[in-house]
Amino acid sequence: MESFVTLNGPGPWGFRLQGGKDFNMPLTISRITPGSKAAQSQMNQGDLVVAIDGVNTDSMTHLEAQNKIKSASHNLSLTLQKYVDTITCSFYFLCVAFYEYTLVSVAVLPSEEKTLKYFLVSFGILKTAPAPVHSYTPANTEPASRPPWVTDDSFSQKFAPGKTTTTVTKHILPRGPPAPARGTVQRAERFPASSRTPLCGHCNSIIRGPFLVAMGRSWHPEEFNCAYCKTSLADMCFVEEQNSVYCERCYEQFFAPTCARCHTKIMGEVMHALRQTWHTSCFVCAACKMPFGNSLFHMEDGEPYCEKDYIALFSTKCHGCDFPVEAGDKFIEALGHTWHDTCFICAVCHVNLEGQPFYSKKDKPLCKKHQVPHVQ
């Protein structure tokens, strides 16, 4: 769902961006400053920026988007695709649709409407009383298939949220181990012959002797082999790929991706970034050499940097407050430095000098009134 937001200038606008064509990601609001113009305009973290001042952002790099925002002088117009919790919305509209269908398409008794309304109000779906419904009484008997919350007038009272007499039995299903990541090296576990007679995952026959357990299934030891070279994997490590098992050598030869940094095959967890594959230990910040994991990173001269080092090394800092001039901030170039527009003030009386004539002494801006050679 697209929305149009106009922020009245001047900046700073109070939001930060991430993504862009050079990151192969859509431009997204990554942070909103509380109390800022962006926050007051109901902009949210996660909103997609579709257009800036009417210009579509599909082909914009991160820097181009920053410059486009910085060039906005009086007003900044944004077209946003709002971030929505799709699961919550889907549940909400499903419940509303069920309510409307029940009242319009099914014969509804007054008691049934009352009970249905109770549950919808309890879950916050129905806020006010429903519109009057023209109901009728069926000819003789009530269908036997109706659920208890429809046929029993006291059902809503029995199971009201505040009741403490309701008994709920909670059944916890046992959870198996999490599925291994693609390329993870595994090893089968041996079990001796016993009264247990599992089915083989290869031939689907009963195993009447020692067997192996791997990938949640049981196997005849002689049938648990590499899908390509047929080497027995009963006492060797293996890798699962496309519902088949391979020895490490065959997996490395035919399936394992190559790391963009060390140019060796990746066995185990793979990092996908910049349209390439990496060992998680190889995709690191060019400055501090720490792995990124799932953290945000920035590119400069073809090298990735973590956010902390990127700001320290490459961001433009305001000469007045020493904080970075971020995307969306309005700035001024004066006296050989960059300033936030709100930081470019007279060193004596602190009046804002944006668009005003000013003077300088010892690298400090002065208004016309205080251009005397005395600066506190």
Short mmCIF file of the C-alpha atoms (twelve columns), coordinates in Angstrom:
data_MODEL
# 
_entry.id   MODEL 
# 
loop_
_atom_site.group_PDB 
_atom_site.id 
_atom_site.type_symbol 
_atom_site.label_atom_id 
_atom_site.label_alt_id 
_atom_site.label_comp_id 
_atom_site.label_asym_id 
_atom_site.label_seq_id 
_atom_site.Cartn_x 
_atom_site.Cartn_y 
_atom_site.Cartn_z 
_atom_site.pdbx_PDB_model_num 
ATOM 1   C CA . MET A 1   0.000   0.000   0.000   1 
ATOM 2   C CA . GLU A 2   1.632   3.243   -1.148  1 
ATOM 3   C CA . SER A 3   1.336   6.513   0.758   1 
ATOM 4   C CA . PHE A 4   2.547   10.020  0.022   1 
ATOM 5   C CA . VAL A 5   4.410   12.034  2.661   1 
ATOM 6   C CA . THR A 6   5.524   15.660  2.438   1 
ATOM 7   C CA . LEU A 7   8.005   16.911  5.042   1 
ATOM 8   C CA . ASN A 8   8.095   20.666  5.461   1 
ATOM 9   C CA . GLY A 9   11.583  22.109  5.360   1 
ATOM 10  C CA . PRO A 10  14.135  22.915  6.255   1 
ATOM 11  C CA . GLY A 11  15.888  19.712  7.362   1 
ATOM 12  C CA . PRO A 12  17.094  17.741  9.156   1 
ATOM 13  C CA . TRP A 13  14.304  15.356  8.229   1 
ATOM 14  C CA . GLY A 14  15.019  12.774  10.919  1 
ATOM 15  C CA . PHE A 15  15.401  9.456   9.106   1 
ATOM 16  C CA . ARG A 16  18.108  7.205   7.706   1 
ATOM 17  C CA . LEU A 17  18.159  4.999   4.607   1 
ATOM 18  C CA . GLN A 18  19.619  1.616   3.798   1 
ATOM 19  C CA . GLY A 19  19.861  -0.278  0.513   1 
ATOM 20  C CA . GLY A 20  19.994  0.997   -3.043  1 
ATOM 21  C CA . LYS A 21  20.763  -0.378  -6.506  1 
ATOM 22  C CA . ASP A 22  24.448  -0.824  -5.602  1 
ATOM 23  C CA . PHE A 23  23.432  -3.022  -2.628  1 
ATOM 24  C CA . ASN A 24  20.900  -4.979  -4.703  1 
ATOM 25  C CA . MET A 25  18.279  -3.999  -2.113  1 
ATOM 26  C CA . PRO A 26  15.306  -1.611  -2.234  1 
ATOM 27  C CA . LEU A 27  15.716  1.721   -0.478  1 
ATOM 28  C CA . THR A 28  14.298  1.274   3.004   1 
ATOM 29  C CA . ILE A 29  13.850  3.473   6.077   1 
ATOM 30  C CA . SER A 30  16.345  1.994   8.570   1 
ATOM 31  C CA . ARG A 31  15.895  4.427   11.460  1 
ATOM 32  C CA . ILE A 32  13.495  7.169   12.576  1 
ATOM 33  C CA . THR A 33  14.620  9.837   15.048  1 
ATOM 34  C CA . PRO A 34  11.973  10.173  17.807  1 
ATOM 35  C CA . GLY A 35  10.150  13.489  17.684  1 
ATOM 36  C CA . SER A 36  11.556  14.355  14.241  1 
ATOM 37  C CA . LYS A 37  9.612   15.522  11.203  1 
ATOM 38  C CA . ALA A 38  9.686   11.975  9.846   1 
ATOM 39  C CA . ALA A 39  8.218   10.607  13.088  1 
ATOM 40  C CA . GLN A 40  5.506   13.279  13.134  1 
ATOM 41  C CA . SER A 41  4.545   12.296  9.563   1 
ATOM 42  C CA . GLN A 42  3.935   8.673   10.632  1 
ATOM 43  C CA . MET A 43  6.941   7.313   8.752   1 
ATOM 44  C CA . ASN A 44  8.060   3.942   10.140  1 
ATOM 45  C CA . GLN A 45  11.189  1.824   10.172  1 
ATOM 46  C CA . GLY A 46  10.890  -0.719  7.358   1 
ATOM 47  C CA . ASP A 47  8.919   1.524   4.965   1 
ATOM 48  C CA . LEU A 48  10.119  1.223   1.355   1 
ATOM 49  C CA . VAL A 49  10.997  4.484   -0.417  1 
ATOM 50  C CA . VAL A 50  9.372   4.195   -3.852  1 
ATOM 51  C CA . ALA A 51  10.039  7.749   -5.077  1 
ATOM 52  C CA . ILE A 52  11.843  10.902  -3.895  1 
ATOM 53  C CA . ASP A 53  10.326  14.191  -5.096  1 
ATOM 54  C CA . GLY A 54  8.516   12.243  -7.811  1 
ATOM 55  C CA . VAL A 55  11.629  10.428  -9.075  1 
ATOM 56  C CA . ASN A 56  11.421  6.616   -8.942  1 
ATOM 57  C CA . THR A 57  14.163  5.050   -6.783  1 
ATOM 58  C CA . ASP A 58  14.448  1.687   -8.583  1 
ATOM 59  C CA . SER A 59  17.603  2.774   -10.425 1 
ATOM 60  C CA . MET A 60  19.113  4.926   -7.643  1 
ATOM 61  C CA . THR A 61  22.268  3.946   -5.811  1 
ATOM 62  C CA . HIS A 62  22.494  4.665   -2.088  1 
ATOM 63  C CA . LEU A 63  24.616  7.781   -2.660  1 
ATOM 64  C CA . GLU A 64  22.285  9.093   -5.394  1 
ATOM 65  C CA . ALA A 65  19.331  8.764   -3.031  1 
ATOM 66  C CA . GLN A 66  21.249  10.602  -0.293  1 
ATOM 67  C CA . ASN A 67  22.129  13.440  -2.653  1 
ATOM 68  C CA . LYS A 68  18.554  13.648  -3.914  1 
ATOM 69  C CA . ILE A 69  17.310  14.081  -0.344  1 
ATOM 70  C CA . LYS A 70  20.040  16.591  0.529   1 
ATOM 71  C CA . SER A 71  19.110  18.708  -2.506  1 
ATOM 72  C CA . ALA A 72  15.563  19.214  -1.198  1 
ATOM 73  C CA . SER A 73  15.496  22.849  -0.101  1 
ATOM 74  C CA . HIS A 74  12.028  23.680  1.208   1 
ATOM 75  C CA . ASN A 75  9.913   20.508  1.160   1 
ATOM 76  C CA . LEU A 76  10.719  16.819  0.752   1 
ATOM 77  C CA . SER A 77  8.087   14.638  -0.925  1 
ATOM 78  C CA . LEU A 78  8.322   10.866  -0.529  1 
ATOM 79  C CA . THR A 79  6.270   8.016   -1.923  1 
ATOM 80  C CA . LEU A 80  6.393   5.143   0.563   1 
ATOM 81  C CA . GLN A 81  5.253   1.561   0.554   1 
ATOM 82  C CA . LYS A 82  4.198   1.117   4.147   1 
ATOM 83  C CA . TYR A 83  5.511   -1.785  6.196   1 
ATOM 84  C CA . VAL A 84  2.569   -3.972  7.262   1 
ATOM 85  C CA . ASP A 85  2.400   -7.019  9.507   1 
ATOM 86  C CA . THR A 86  0.821   -9.251  6.860   1 
ATOM 87  C CA . ILE A 87  0.053   -12.123 9.248   1 
ATOM 88  C CA . THR A 88  -1.932  -9.904  11.611  1 
ATOM 89  C CA . CYS A 89  -3.784  -8.216  8.750   1 
ATOM 90  C CA . SER A 90  -4.621  -11.520 7.086   1 
ATOM 91  C CA . PHE A 91  -6.038  -12.900 10.359  1 
ATOM 92  C CA . TYR A 92  -8.023  -9.704  10.935  1 
ATOM 93  C CA . PHE A 93  -9.650  -9.634  7.489   1 
ATOM 94  C CA . LEU A 94  -10.298 -13.381 7.598   1 
ATOM 95  C CA . CYS A 95  -12.222 -12.993 10.854  1 
ATOM 96  C CA . VAL A 96  -14.176 -10.009 9.543   1 
ATOM 97  C CA . ALA A 97  -15.040 -11.898 6.342   1 
ATOM 98  C CA . PHE A 98  -16.197 -14.900 8.373   1 
ATOM 99  C CA . TYR A 99  -18.390 -12.637 10.518  1 
ATOM 100 C CA . GLU A 100 -20.006 -10.984 7.486   1 
ATOM 101 C CA . TYR A 101 -20.522 -14.327 5.736   1 
ATOM 102 C CA . THR A 102 -22.153 -15.820 8.810   1 
ATOM 103 C CA . LEU A 103 -24.623 -12.955 9.166   1 
ATOM 104 C CA . VAL A 104 -25.503 -12.629 5.485   1 
ATOM 105 C CA . SER A 105 -25.255 -16.131 4.010   1 
ATOM 106 C CA . VAL A 106 -26.287 -18.389 6.906   1 
ATOM 107 C CA . ALA A 107 -29.501 -18.551 8.882   1 
ATOM 108 C CA . VAL A 108 -28.566 -16.759 12.125  1 
ATOM 109 C CA . LEU A 109 -30.569 -16.968 15.320  1 
ATOM 110 C CA . PRO A 110 -30.524 -13.973 17.702  1 
ATOM 111 C CA . SER A 111 -28.646 -16.017 20.319  1 
ATOM 112 C CA . GLU A 112 -26.092 -17.067 17.722  1 
ATOM 113 C CA . GLU A 113 -25.477 -13.483 16.652  1 
ATOM 114 C CA . LYS A 114 -24.986 -12.494 20.281  1 
ATOM 115 C CA . THR A 115 -22.429 -15.252 20.898  1 
ATOM 116 C CA . LEU A 116 -20.512 -14.542 17.681  1 
ATOM 117 C CA . LYS A 117 -20.432 -10.859 18.514  1 
ATOM 118 C CA . TYR A 118 -19.049 -11.679 22.002  1 
ATOM 119 C CA . PHE A 119 -16.035 -13.506 20.550  1 
ATOM 120 C CA . LEU A 120 -15.330 -10.838 17.945  1 
ATOM 121 C CA . VAL A 121 -15.396 -8.100  20.595  1 
ATOM 122 C CA . SER A 122 -13.251 -10.229 22.955  1 
ATOM 123 C CA . PHE A 123 -10.525 -10.540 20.301  1 
ATOM 124 C CA . GLY A 124 -10.722 -6.841  19.391  1 
ATOM 125 C CA . ILE A 125 -12.043 -7.474  15.869  1 
ATOM 126 C CA . LEU A 126 -15.479 -5.941  16.417  1 
ATOM 127 C CA . LYS A 127 -15.393 -2.598  18.228  1 
ATOM 128 C CA . THR A 128 -19.091 -1.653  18.237  1 
ATOM 129 C CA . ALA A 129 -22.408 -3.430  18.080  1 
ATOM 130 C CA . PRO A 130 -23.131 -4.971  14.662  1 
ATOM 131 C CA . ALA A 131 -25.795 -3.558  12.393  1 
ATOM 132 C CA . PRO A 132 -29.313 -5.017  12.862  1 
ATOM 133 C CA . VAL A 133 -29.775 -8.292  11.047  1 
ATOM 134 C CA . HIS A 134 -33.060 -9.613  9.690   1 
ATOM 135 C CA . SER A 135 -33.098 -13.131 11.082  1 
ATOM 136 C CA . TYR A 136 -35.747 -15.760 10.946  1 
ATOM 137 C CA . THR A 137 -36.605 -18.898 12.868  1 
ATOM 138 C CA . PRO A 138 -36.179 -22.196 10.996  1 
ATOM 139 C CA . ALA A 139 -39.304 -24.280 10.425  1 
ATOM 140 C CA . ASN A 140 -38.988 -27.065 12.983  1 
ATOM 141 C CA . THR A 141 -35.700 -28.278 14.324  1 
ATOM 142 C CA . GLU A 142 -32.246 -26.797 14.561  1 
ATOM 143 C CA . PRO A 143 -29.511 -28.545 12.546  1 
ATOM 144 C CA . ALA A 144 -27.561 -30.967 14.714  1 
ATOM 145 C CA . SER A 145 -24.245 -29.982 13.138  1 
ATOM 146 C CA . ARG A 146 -24.097 -26.523 14.701  1 
ATOM 147 C CA . PRO A 147 -21.087 -26.019 17.069  1 
ATOM 148 C CA . PRO A 148 -21.630 -25.634 20.846  1 
ATOM 149 C CA . TRP A 149 -20.850 -21.910 20.882  1 
ATOM 150 C CA . VAL A 150 -23.899 -21.486 18.606  1 
ATOM 151 C CA . THR A 151 -26.372 -23.892 20.235  1 
ATOM 152 C CA . ASP A 152 -25.456 -23.164 23.892  1 
ATOM 153 C CA . ASP A 153 -26.528 -19.685 25.045  1 
ATOM 154 C CA . SER A 154 -24.292 -19.918 28.124  1 
ATOM 155 C CA . PHE A 155 -21.176 -20.935 26.182  1 
ATOM 156 C CA . SER A 156 -19.759 -17.398 26.054  1 
ATOM 157 C CA . GLN A 157 -20.135 -17.085 29.835  1 
ATOM 158 C CA . LYS A 158 -18.516 -20.448 30.513  1 
ATOM 159 C CA . PHE A 159 -15.408 -19.534 28.539  1 
ATOM 160 C CA . ALA A 160 -15.177 -15.799 29.200  1 
ATOM 161 C CA . PRO A 161 -11.547 -14.533 29.426  1 
ATOM 162 C CA . GLY A 162 -11.969 -13.658 33.111  1 
ATOM 163 C CA . LYS A 163 -13.178 -17.101 34.187  1 
ATOM 164 C CA . THR A 164 -10.758 -19.159 36.286  1 
ATOM 165 C CA . THR A 165 -12.650 -22.457 36.132  1 
ATOM 166 C CA . THR A 166 -11.737 -23.229 32.536  1 
ATOM 167 C CA . THR A 167 -9.288  -26.145 32.354  1 
ATOM 168 C CA . VAL A 168 -6.833  -26.314 29.479  1 
ATOM 169 C CA . THR A 169 -4.635  -29.346 28.916  1 
ATOM 170 C CA . LYS A 170 -1.401  -28.379 27.169  1 
ATOM 171 C CA . HIS A 171 0.281   -31.074 25.100  1 
ATOM 172 C CA . ILE A 172 3.891   -30.376 24.210  1 
ATOM 173 C CA . LEU A 173 5.096   -32.269 21.174  1 
ATOM 174 C CA . PRO A 174 8.720   -33.386 21.267  1 
ATOM 175 C CA . ARG A 175 10.943  -31.420 18.935  1 
ATOM 176 C CA . GLY A 176 13.628  -33.055 16.898  1 
ATOM 177 C CA . PRO A 177 16.997  -31.450 16.271  1 
ATOM 178 C CA . PRO A 178 16.950  -28.490 13.859  1 
ATOM 179 C CA . ALA A 179 17.610  -29.281 10.220  1 
ATOM 180 C CA . PRO A 180 21.293  -28.750 9.349   1 
ATOM 181 C CA . ALA A 181 22.247  -25.925 7.017   1 
ATOM 182 C CA . ARG A 182 22.973  -26.744 3.407   1 
ATOM 183 C CA . GLY A 183 26.484  -28.124 2.984   1 
ATOM 184 C CA . THR A 184 26.795  -29.220 6.607   1 
ATOM 185 C CA . VAL A 185 29.026  -32.262 7.059   1 
ATOM 186 C CA . GLN A 186 27.225  -35.054 8.956   1 
ATOM 187 C CA . ARG A 187 27.947  -38.589 10.099  1 
ATOM 188 C CA . ALA A 188 25.623  -41.599 10.397  1 
ATOM 189 C CA . GLU A 189 25.096  -43.255 13.789  1 
ATOM 190 C CA . ARG A 190 25.385  -47.051 14.126  1 
ATOM 191 C CA . PHE A 191 22.851  -49.159 16.063  1 
ATOM 192 C CA . PRO A 192 23.157  -52.893 16.839  1 
ATOM 193 C CA . ALA A 193 20.505  -55.469 15.968  1 
ATOM 194 C CA . SER A 194 17.565  -55.441 18.380  1 
ATOM 195 C CA . SER A 195 13.849  -56.116 18.553  1 
ATOM 196 C CA . ARG A 196 13.341  -52.855 16.721  1 
ATOM 197 C CA . THR A 197 12.704  -53.383 12.991  1 
ATOM 198 C CA . PRO A 198 12.832  -50.021 11.189  1 
ATOM 199 C CA . LEU A 199 12.299  -49.491 7.463   1 
ATOM 200 C CA . CYS A 200 15.297  -48.725 5.277   1 
ATOM 201 C CA . GLY A 201 15.243  -45.253 3.735   1 
ATOM 202 C CA . HIS A 202 16.693  -46.630 0.485   1 
ATOM 203 C CA . CYS A 203 14.853  -49.890 -0.252  1 
ATOM 204 C CA . ASN A 204 11.872  -49.356 2.098   1 
ATOM 205 C CA . SER A 205 12.334  -52.911 3.470   1 
ATOM 206 C CA . ILE A 206 12.416  -53.996 7.099   1 
ATOM 207 C CA . ILE A 207 15.937  -54.000 8.599   1 
ATOM 208 C CA . ARG A 208 16.591  -57.202 10.602  1 
ATOM 209 C CA . GLY A 209 20.080  -56.555 11.902  1 
ATOM 210 C CA . PRO A 210 22.485  -53.687 12.594  1 
ATOM 211 C CA . PHE A 211 21.423  -50.419 10.988  1 
ATOM 212 C CA . LEU A 212 22.418  -46.790 10.538  1 
ATOM 213 C CA . VAL A 213 20.470  -43.672 11.472  1 
ATOM 214 C CA . ALA A 214 21.021  -40.494 9.465   1 
ATOM 215 C CA . MET A 215 18.840  -37.528 8.423   1 
ATOM 216 C CA . GLY A 216 16.043  -38.832 10.640  1 
ATOM 217 C CA . ARG A 217 15.777  -42.165 8.799   1 
ATOM 218 C CA . SER A 218 17.192  -45.671 9.144   1 
ATOM 219 C CA . TRP A 219 19.351  -47.481 6.560   1 
ATOM 220 C CA . HIS A 220 20.877  -50.838 5.755   1 
ATOM 221 C CA . PRO A 221 24.634  -50.204 6.214   1 
ATOM 222 C CA . GLU A 222 25.387  -51.616 2.752   1 
ATOM 223 C CA . GLU A 223 22.830  -49.277 1.089   1 
ATOM 224 C CA . PHE A 224 23.933  -45.979 2.620   1 
ATOM 225 C CA . ASN A 225 26.302  -44.937 -0.181  1 
ATOM 226 C CA . CYS A 226 27.400  -41.796 -2.038  1 
ATOM 227 C CA . ALA A 227 24.916  -41.050 -4.815  1 
ATOM 228 C CA . TYR A 228 27.737  -40.413 -7.309  1 
ATOM 229 C CA . CYS A 229 30.789  -42.566 -6.579  1 
ATOM 230 C CA . LYS A 230 28.872  -45.250 -4.584  1 
ATOM 231 C CA . THR A 231 31.421  -45.185 -1.758  1 
ATOM 232 C CA . SER A 232 30.007  -46.560 1.507   1 
ATOM 233 C CA . LEU A 233 29.140  -43.767 3.949   1 
ATOM 234 C CA . ALA A 234 28.591  -46.095 6.910   1 
ATOM 235 C CA . ASP A 235 31.808  -44.910 8.569   1 
ATOM 236 C CA . MET A 236 32.449  -41.708 6.601   1 
ATOM 237 C CA . CYS A 237 31.201  -38.152 6.773   1 
ATOM 238 C CA . PHE A 238 28.564  -37.165 4.226   1 
ATOM 239 C CA . VAL A 239 26.672  -34.110 2.986   1 
ATOM 240 C CA . GLU A 240 22.979  -34.057 2.060   1 
ATOM 241 C CA . GLU A 241 22.084  -32.312 -1.198  1 
ATOM 242 C CA . GLN A 242 18.798  -32.410 -3.132  1 
ATOM 243 C CA . ASN A 243 17.477  -35.349 -1.075  1 
ATOM 244 C CA . SER A 244 20.581  -37.431 -1.844  1 
ATOM 245 C CA . VAL A 245 23.773  -38.085 0.108   1 
ATOM 246 C CA . TYR A 246 27.315  -37.517 -1.150  1 
ATOM 247 C CA . CYS A 247 30.764  -38.080 0.250   1 
ATOM 248 C CA . GLU A 248 32.686  -34.898 1.035   1 
ATOM 249 C CA . ARG A 249 34.859  -35.215 -2.061  1 
ATOM 250 C CA . CYS A 250 31.926  -35.502 -4.500  1 
ATOM 251 C CA . TYR A 251 29.955  -32.722 -2.792  1 
ATOM 252 C CA . GLU A 252 32.962  -30.417 -2.952  1 
ATOM 253 C CA . GLN A 253 33.501  -31.222 -6.625  1 
ATOM 254 C CA . PHE A 254 29.920  -30.875 -7.871  1 
ATOM 255 C CA . PHE A 255 27.932  -28.715 -5.433  1 
ATOM 256 C CA . ALA A 256 30.041  -26.662 -3.023  1 
ATOM 257 C CA . PRO A 257 30.177  -22.932 -3.930  1 
ATOM 258 C CA . THR A 258 33.478  -21.056 -4.122  1 
ATOM 259 C CA . CYS A 259 34.382  -18.296 -1.661  1 
ATOM 260 C CA . ALA A 260 34.867  -14.919 -3.374  1 
ATOM 261 C CA . ARG A 261 37.762  -14.030 -1.079  1 
ATOM 262 C CA . CYS A 262 39.912  -17.138 -0.538  1 
ATOM 263 C CA . HIS A 263 38.704  -18.942 -3.720  1 
ATOM 264 C CA . THR A 264 38.347  -22.268 -1.923  1 
ATOM 265 C CA . LYS A 265 35.256  -24.448 -1.734  1 
ATOM 266 C CA . ILE A 266 32.762  -23.698 1.042   1 
ATOM 267 C CA . MET A 267 31.765  -26.675 3.168   1 
ATOM 268 C CA . GLY A 268 29.135  -25.691 5.708   1 
ATOM 269 C CA . GLU A 269 27.464  -22.310 6.241   1 
ATOM 270 C CA . VAL A 270 27.531  -19.993 3.225   1 
ATOM 271 C CA . MET A 271 27.312  -16.180 3.295   1 
ATOM 272 C CA . HIS A 272 25.533  -14.627 0.276   1 
ATOM 273 C CA . ALA A 273 26.467  -10.976 -0.323  1 
ATOM 274 C CA . LEU A 274 27.192  -8.688  -3.289  1 
ATOM 275 C CA . ARG A 275 25.933  -11.443 -5.637  1 
ATOM 276 C CA . GLN A 276 28.753  -13.717 -4.507  1 
ATOM 277 C CA . THR A 277 29.292  -16.489 -1.955  1 
ATOM 278 C CA . TRP A 278 31.674  -16.302 0.993   1 
ATOM 279 C CA . HIS A 279 32.855  -18.225 4.022   1 
ATOM 280 C CA . THR A 280 31.261  -16.520 7.018   1 
ATOM 281 C CA . SER A 281 34.801  -15.982 8.342   1 
ATOM 282 C CA . CYS A 282 35.944  -14.427 5.027   1 
ATOM 283 C CA . PHE A 283 33.249  -11.768 4.630   1 
ATOM 284 C CA . VAL A 284 34.664  -9.218  7.068   1 
ATOM 285 C CA . CYS A 285 34.981  -5.470  7.542   1 
ATOM 286 C CA . ALA A 286 37.942  -4.086  5.598   1 
ATOM 287 C CA . ALA A 287 38.958  -2.002  8.630   1 
ATOM 288 C CA . CYS A 288 38.379  -4.021  11.823  1 
ATOM 289 C CA . LYS A 289 38.381  -7.470  10.129  1 
ATOM 290 C CA . MET A 290 35.327  -8.579  12.133  1 
ATOM 291 C CA . PRO A 291 32.776  -10.844 10.354  1 
ATOM 292 C CA . PHE A 292 29.524  -9.100  9.459   1 
ATOM 293 C CA . GLY A 293 27.167  -11.979 10.181  1 
ATOM 294 C CA . ASN A 294 23.717  -10.506 9.448   1 
ATOM 295 C CA . SER A 295 24.729  -6.928  10.287  1 
ATOM 296 C CA . LEU A 296 24.429  -3.901  8.018   1 
ATOM 297 C CA . PHE A 297 27.509  -2.972  5.977   1 
ATOM 298 C CA . HIS A 298 28.540  -0.177  3.615   1 
ATOM 299 C CA . MET A 299 30.658  -0.262  0.466   1 
ATOM 300 C CA . GLU A 300 33.488  2.179   -0.227  1 
ATOM 301 C CA . ASP A 301 35.956  1.788   -3.136  1 
ATOM 302 C CA . GLY A 302 34.800  -1.800  -3.598  1 
ATOM 303 C CA . GLU A 303 35.452  -2.791  0.034   1 
ATOM 304 C CA . PRO A 304 32.814  -3.568  2.703   1 
ATOM 305 C CA . TYR A 305 32.869  -1.741  6.044   1 
ATOM 306 C CA . CYS A 306 30.840  -2.162  9.210   1 
ATOM 307 C CA . GLU A 307 28.658  0.806   10.103  1 
ATOM 308 C CA . LYS A 308 30.930  1.967   12.942  1 
ATOM 309 C CA . ASP A 309 34.089  2.037   10.814  1 
ATOM 310 C CA . TYR A 310 32.308  3.494   7.798   1 
ATOM 311 C CA . ILE A 311 31.111  6.464   9.848   1 
ATOM 312 C CA . ALA A 312 34.541  6.908   11.443  1 
ATOM 313 C CA . LEU A 313 36.447  6.718   8.154   1 
ATOM 314 C CA . PHE A 314 34.197  8.108   5.434   1 
ATOM 315 C CA . SER A 315 31.206  10.014  6.778   1 
ATOM 316 C CA . THR A 316 31.167  13.811  6.617   1 
ATOM 317 C CA . LYS A 317 31.078  15.300  10.108  1 
ATOM 318 C CA . CYS A 318 29.521  18.581  11.101  1 
ATOM 319 C CA . HIS A 319 32.166  21.111  12.159  1 
ATOM 320 C CA . GLY A 320 29.772  22.482  14.749  1 
ATOM 321 C CA . CYS A 321 28.634  19.366  16.654  1 
ATOM 322 C CA . ASP A 322 31.098  16.726  15.334  1 
ATOM 323 C CA . PHE A 323 28.218  14.357  14.546  1 
ATOM 324 C CA . PRO A 324 27.856  12.806  11.050  1 
ATOM 325 C CA . VAL A 325 25.836  14.564  8.374   1 
ATOM 326 C CA . GLU A 326 23.454  11.745  7.471   1 
ATOM 327 C CA . ALA A 327 21.113  11.118  4.556   1 
ATOM 328 C CA . GLY A 328 18.187  13.496  4.821   1 
ATOM 329 C CA . ASP A 329 20.100  16.099  6.861   1 
ATOM 330 C CA . LYS A 330 20.275  19.616  5.453   1 
ATOM 331 C CA . PHE A 331 23.819  20.981  5.505   1 
ATOM 332 C CA . ILE A 332 25.876  24.052  4.664   1 
ATOM 333 C CA . GLU A 333 29.382  24.310  3.175   1 
ATOM 334 C CA . ALA A 334 31.127  27.305  4.691   1 
ATOM 335 C CA . LEU A 335 34.574  28.342  5.977   1 
ATOM 336 C CA . GLY A 336 36.047  25.215  4.450   1 
ATOM 337 C CA . HIS A 337 33.864  22.900  6.548   1 
ATOM 338 C CA . THR A 338 30.476  21.172  6.479   1 
ATOM 339 C CA . TRP A 339 27.788  22.159  8.998   1 
ATOM 340 C CA . HIS A 340 24.273  21.037  9.847   1 
ATOM 341 C CA . ASP A 341 22.055  23.965  8.942   1 
ATOM 342 C CA . THR A 342 21.050  24.220  12.619  1 
ATOM 343 C CA . CYS A 343 24.699  24.208  13.760  1 
ATOM 344 C CA . PHE A 344 25.845  27.111  11.589  1 
ATOM 345 C CA . ILE A 345 25.320  29.841  14.181  1 
ATOM 346 C CA . CYS A 346 27.054  32.944  15.493  1 
ATOM 347 C CA . ALA A 347 29.767  31.980  17.989  1 
ATOM 348 C CA . VAL A 348 28.660  34.811  20.299  1 
ATOM 349 C CA . CYS A 349 24.848  35.148  20.260  1 
ATOM 350 C CA . HIS A 350 24.057  31.736  18.660  1 
ATOM 351 C CA . VAL A 351 21.672  33.229  16.094  1 
ATOM 352 C CA . ASN A 352 21.270  30.977  13.036  1 
ATOM 353 C CA . LEU A 353 23.269  32.243  10.062  1 
ATOM 354 C CA . GLU A 354 21.728  30.125  7.290   1 
ATOM 355 C CA . GLY A 355 21.051  32.420  4.336   1 
ATOM 356 C CA . GLN A 356 22.418  35.407  6.265   1 
ATOM 357 C CA . PRO A 357 25.610  37.435  5.706   1 
ATOM 358 C CA . PHE A 358 28.295  36.349  8.153   1 
ATOM 359 C CA . TYR A 359 31.893  37.007  9.099   1 
ATOM 360 C CA . SER A 360 34.584  34.779  10.516  1 
ATOM 361 C CA . LYS A 361 37.375  34.992  13.011  1 
ATOM 362 C CA . LYS A 362 39.621  32.090  13.971  1 
ATOM 363 C CA . ASP A 363 37.443  29.690  12.008  1 
ATOM 364 C CA . LYS A 364 34.316  30.752  13.920  1 
ATOM 365 C CA . PRO A 365 31.266  32.266  12.192  1 
ATOM 366 C CA . LEU A 366 30.004  35.620  13.468  1 
ATOM 367 C CA . CYS A 367 26.897  37.595  12.723  1 
ATOM 368 C CA . LYS A 368 27.124  41.174  11.485  1 
ATOM 369 C CA . LYS A 369 26.437  42.513  14.973  1 
ATOM 370 C CA . HIS A 370 29.353  40.667  16.556  1 
ATOM 371 C CA . GLN A 371 31.999  41.046  13.871  1 
ATOM 372 C CA . VAL A 372 34.175  42.903  16.362  1 
ATOM 373 C CA . PRO A 373 37.586  41.298  17.031  1 
ATOM 374 C CA . HIS A 374 36.470  39.881  20.362  1 
ATOM 375 C CA . VAL A 375 35.125  36.371  20.552  1 
ATOM 376 C CA . GLN A 376 34.329  34.686  23.831  1 
# 
